[in-house]
Amino acid sequence: LQSVISIALLIVGGGFIAEARRAHQPPAIASIRLAMPLDGDDLVVANGGSRLLLNAHQDTLDLSVPRHRLWLGQSYGVDIVATRPIGITSDALRPTDPKRYAIFGRPVHAPCDGTVSALRDGQPDLNVAQVDDNIMTGNHITLSCRGIEIVMAHLKRGSVQVRAGQQVRV
């Protein structure tokens, strides 16, 4: 019985490892390499990759779920978090105030050479887990980089320092 359980665990574990390796491959759509838009050695990609196993945003590719149609643009999104010295992202267990998170207020840099094609600033900094169904990206910048639109979303109110049409460099 132990041998059967061990073999089953090896097969399942091997499947997860293979899927995780595939998630590190570029998606089957046009893509470009991006530089890290934040500074620091305490950053972690919490959601990212081209497979659902490593990137929960991939769930929005299932268009049989009506609400996913609203979120399709984030299917290849990446969530970046900053950690405190002991590896947690905030100063408490899931606080709602965004100021309590290690990443809040950090400067964001262009991850690619391109043109600012759209932006929004002045939206309130919502509490964590709160969503504005009308402006899901909140304060954001959209860059056009070699024909691909890159959206940097959920920025701090009043932090956008570029204008539409402006050229930016990494």
C-alpha positions, 0 to 999 in steps of 0.5 A, a space after each residue: 500500500 505504501 508503494 502505491 501511495 508513493 507512486 501516486 504522489 510522485 505522479 501527481 507531484 510530477 504533474 504539478 512540476 511539469 505544469 509549473 515549468 510550462 507556466 514559465 513559458 511565454 503565452 501563445 500570444 504576442 508578448 515582450 520582455 518587461 523590466 521589473 517596474 519596482 525597486 527592491 530586493 524584497 519583491 515577490 511575484 504573487 500571481 504570474 505566468 502563463 498557466 492557471 497553476 501559478 497565475 490566478 488571472 488565467 481563470 479569466 480566459 474561461 469566457 463561459 463565465 459571464 463576469 470574466 468577460 469584464 476582466 479579460 484584459 488582466 488574463 496575463 496580469 502579474 501581481 507584485 508584492 513586497 515583503 517585510 523582513 519576516 516574509 509577510 506583506 503587511 504589518 498585520 493579518 490581512 489589513 484593509 488599509 492599503 497603507 499598511 502594506 509594504 508595497 504601498 507608495 513605492 515608485 513605479 517605473 516604466 517596464 519597457 520603452 514606449 508611449 503613455 497611451 492612457 492614464 488615470 489618477 485621482 481615484 481614491 485608494 480603496 481598501 484592500 479587497 474593495 473593488 470599483 466595478 466601473 474602474 477596475 484598474 483604479 489609478 493606472 498608466 497604460 503604455 504602448 510598447 512595441 504594439 503591446 499594451 501594458 497596464 500598470 494598475 492600482 497605483 497610489 492616488 496622486 502618484 502618476 507623473 506622466 502624461 498621455 503621449 509622453 515617451 518613456 524609457 525603462 
